[in-house]
Amino acid sequence: MRAFLFGWVNDNCFVNFKFTNLNPLLTHRRYDTTATTLTLAVYSLALNPDVQEKLYDEIQSVLKKLESEPENEGKSTLEMISHEVLSRFEYLNAVVNETLRLYAPAQATERTASQDIVLQTSDGSVRIDLKKGDVIHIPIYSMHRDPIHFPDPETFNPEHFLGEPKYHKYSYLPFGQGPRKH
Ligand code: HEM
């Protein structure tokens, strides 16, 4: 389970490497976000045995299918798991997304306006005049727990991420969004 979660989190950050012992990686400065996410995923699974059972069943069933595919003959479990293959673990993706929704390592981020600009809602009911240099605080924690986008937001429920998204794409930002420049 740990290897699966680790693979998911890092592949989605476009990092790919082989490992034999996770401990040095998880204690390295760059990996505290990954380590925290894994810890909280396992914690959430422990508190929600029904979710854990469903995840276990999915992993067993996808692995069985992979083992039966000719291109995987003779391969170990880890050798079979590529970035493309990870997307076949739909419930695993939902579990990690739900962990990052409730426990996003970055609870807020900021952007600085590079020019004067007016932001407003399509119906014009909210309007914000920004001046060049203004800093905008984006409250990731609050957005992830907004019941408009995530019904029953305090409950760990991977179903939030199954099927058609019911949330606005910019209301879920565990990795931030858009171009960055330091
Ligand atoms: C669960 C795992 C991770 C989470 C939740 C996470 C989250 C974030 C967030 C929220 C930001 C700031 C984005 C913004 O303000 O728009 C960020 C930036 C960044 N992350 Fe991660 N991160 C994770 C793992 C990693 C890993 C494993 C690496 C590299 C090995 C990494 C490298 C970076 C870098 C280089 C930036 C700065 C990008 C820039 O400013 O252009 N992250 N990450």
Boltz pocket constraint, residues with backbone or C-beta under 6 A from the ligand:
constraints:
  - pocket:
      binder: B
      contacts: [[A, 9], [A, 10], [A, 13], [A, 15], [A, 30], [A, 31], [A, 33], [A, 34], [A, 37], [A, 100], [A, 104], [A, 105], [A, 106], [A, 109], [A, 110], [A, 173], [A, 174], [A, 175], [A, 176], [A, 177], [A, 178], [A, 180], [A, 181]]
      max_distance: 6.0
